[in-house]
């Protein structure tokens, strides 16, 4: 042991939270994981049943993208069910430089978080 802190330790810690939305009795959720260091990449996994309304999925994306953990990040990586056009469209409203790719039964969207402009 050298007596110095392990440089990898802070980066290996992250926080994780779950955001849930109930819309007309339907529940959908998202897991948000953010790194310990600020301005990193927030990872999000959206979960919803196949019959969950587009409104509920859209509301979930809005809540996730407004979450302080996501707003405190420069980038976001979101995994959504393949073909969930409502969630993908809503993500484009909250991000810039988005790239999407299929990954099995999911779509992975990586993008820059669009931060609201500060009042001048």
KAVEN-V183266 format. One record per pair of residues at least 6 apart in sequence whose C-alpha atoms are under 7 Angstrom apart, sorted by the first residue. I is the first residue (numbers start at 1). J is the second residue. Records with the same first field share a line. If there is no record, write none. Layout:
# KAVEN-V183266
I=J  J
This chain:
# KAVEN-V183266
10=36
11=35  36  37
13=35  36
14=33  34  35  36
15=33  34  35  36
16=31  32  33  34
17=31  32  33
18=29  30  31  32
19=29  30  31  64
20=27  28  29  30
21=27  28  29  56  60
22=28
23=56
26=52
28=47  48
29=46  47  48
30=44  45  46  47
31=44  45  46
32=42  43  44  45
33=42  43  44
34=41  42  43  69
35=41
38=72  73
39=72  73  74
40=73  74  75
41=73  74  75  76  77
42=70  73  75  76  77
43=76  77  78
44=77  78  79
45=78  79  80
46=79  80
54=86
57=86  87
58=86  87  90
61=87  90  91
65=71  94
71=113  115
74=112  113
75=111  112  113
76=110  111  112  113
77=108  109  110  111
78=108  109  110
79=106  107  108  109
80=106  107  108
81=105  106  107
82=102  105  106  107
92=98
94=113  114
95=111  112  113  114
96=111  112  113  114
97=111  112
98=109  110  111  112
99=109  110  111
100=107  108  109  110
101=107  108  109
102=108
